[in-house]
């Protein structure tokens, strides 16, 4: 597999543009946003302010007034983009899911080479979470204490990814390309290894391990865990 973080970034720009353009494309009609340049800059300022305040004091404790002071955007200006704090979290999660669908292409699984496609899926997920590390961390750490509907959506997203991993392992077994004796456990373990990258990035910064090196070791683990032939 020739995919690297550098080549993934080129694909990300091609498929998504950037995260702020993504939010504009998703919400400009609903929010009646006319000027793309102004709106994308505001989305960037607001969301990055949310990430900073969440890291400092926690999203639960953050108020819209805190966000107004941090971003230097008036309360009225904020309400042009979000009606309340929970809606900010919902939009961050929805935007992340949209970008993941564009980059991971899970629904386009071809079933021809499940081992290759498993490796590709895992690599793309690591590279995506590297590109959107603050987004992934926020959704995992901050959104689980919010409305039940959002929590259910987040759990469903995680289960969808784990099912996609499992499907490829099962297909590899069926095609006699691997001999994985406990596919459900291996799929769950690989999902945890994906989360490890963005939840505990400090460990790998200290060890000077970058995304490409992490992927290389992750795929080596896949080789051993699935007993690829």
N, C-alpha and C positions, 0 to 999 in steps of 0.2 A: 504494500500500500504506500503510495507516494504522497499522501496528504500530510502536510505540515501545518503548523500554526500560521506561518506566513501565507501559504496558499489558501488556507481557510479564510483569512482576513480579506483576501481578494474576492473570494466567493461571497462572503458576508456583505461586502460593499455592493456587489452585483445584485444580490438577492434582496437585501434589506435597505441598503443605503446607510443609514445609521439609526440608532434607537429613537432619536427625536423625530426624525422624518416618519418613522414607523408609527409613533403615537399620533402625529398629525394626520397621517393617512387613515388611521383607524377612527379618529374622533372629530375631525374638523367639521363634518356635516352636522353631527349631533350637537356640538358646542357652537356651531355657527362661527367658526374661525375663518377669517378671510385671507389674512396675510400669512403666507407660509413661512417666510423668513422670521417674522416677529414671533409667531406661534412656536416654532421649533426652538428658538432661543429661550422663550419663556418656559417651555417644557423642560429644557435642559437645566435652567436655573432652579426651577421648583423641585424637580426630582432629585437633583444632586443635593439640594438643601435638605430634602427629606432624609436622604441617606446619611448626611452628616449629623443631623439632629438625632436620628435613630441610633447612631453609633454613640453619641454623647450621652443621651438621656433615655433612650428607648422610645419606640414609636407610640406606645400607649401613653407615655407622659407628655409627648409633644402636643402642643396646641397649634391651631391655625395662626394665632398671634405670634407664637415662636417662629413659625415658618415665614410669616410676613416680615418679621425683623431680620431673620437670617438672609432672606432673598432680596430684601428691600423692595418688595412688591406689596402694594396696598392690599388690605383684606378684600376690597372689592375686585382688585385685579386677580387675586387668587381664585375668587369665586367664579371668574369667567372660565376657569379650567376645571375646577373641582367644587362640587356642592358641599362636601364634607370630607373629613379626614379618611374615613373608610373608603370613600370612592377613590382616593389617591392610591391606596393599597390595591384595590380592584383593578385599576388601570395599569399599575405596574405589573401585576400578575398577568393580566390579559395581554399586555404588550410583550412580555417575556414568552408566553405561550405562542403568540403569533410569530415571533422571530424564531423560536425553536422549530415550529412547523415548517418554516421557510428553509431552515438550514439543515435540520436532521432528516427531513423527507421520509419519515417513518412510514407514511401511508403509501409510499412508492416502492416498497419492498418487492424485489423481483423474484425471490425464491430460487434463483439459479445457483448462487454460490453463498449459502448462508454464513459460512465462516468468514468470508471476505466482508460480507455486509454487516455482520456483527462487529467486526473490527472497525469498519468504517463508521458505524453508528456510535460506538464508544468514543472513538477519536473525535468525531464531530461534537459530541456532547462535552467533552473536556475542553475543546477549543472554544465552543460557544460559552461555556461557563467562565472561561478565562476572559473572553471579550466582554462578558456581562457579569463579572464577578460580584459587583455590588448588588445587582438585580437578584441574582440567585441567592445570595446571602440574606438579603432583606426578606424575600419571599419565604425562605425556610425558617428564619429566626423570628421575624416580626409578625407575619400574617396569621400564625396559628392561634393567636389569641383574639382574633377578630370575629366577624359574623360567621355563623355556621355555614352559610351558603358558600362563602369564599373558602373556608377551610375544606369543605367538601370538594370544591373545584381543584384545590391544591393537591389533595390526596388522590383525586382522579388522575391528575397529570402525572403524578409519581407512579401510580399503578399502570398507566398507559405505557410509560417508558419501560418499566420492569417487564410488562407483558411482551413488549417488542423484543427485548433481550431474550426472554424465554422462548418466544416463537422461533427465533433464529437458532437457538441451541437445539430445540426439538427437531427442526428441519435438518440441521447438520447430522444429528443422530439418525434420522430417518433415511438420509441419503448416504449413510455409512461414511461420513466425513469426520465424525468424532464419536467418542464413547463416553459421554458424560452420564454418570450413573445417578446423579441427583440434580436434574436441571432446575427445579424450583429453587433449591438452596443456592446454586451457583448464580442464577439470575438475581436473586436477592443480594448476594454478596457483591456482585458486580455493580449493582445499583448503589450500594453503600460506598464502594470505591469511587464512583462518580461524585458522590456528595463530599467525600473526603477532600477532594481537590479545592472546592470553593469554601468549605466550612473551616478548614484547618490549613489555609494557605501559608500561614506563618511557619509551619513545620518545614515546608518545601523551600521557602525563601531562605531560611536558615541553612539548609543543606545545599543551596544553590541549584535546585532542581527546577527546570522550566517545564512548560506545558508539553513540549515535544518529548522530553525525557520521561515525564510522567506517563505519557501515552505509550511510549516504548515499553516501559515496565508493566503497564496495565495489560497490554496485548500479550506480553510474555506470560503473565498470570492467566490470561484467557487460554493460551495454548496448553498450559499445564492443567487448569481446572476442567477443561472440556475434553482433554486427551485427544486433541486434534491429530488426525492421521497424516 
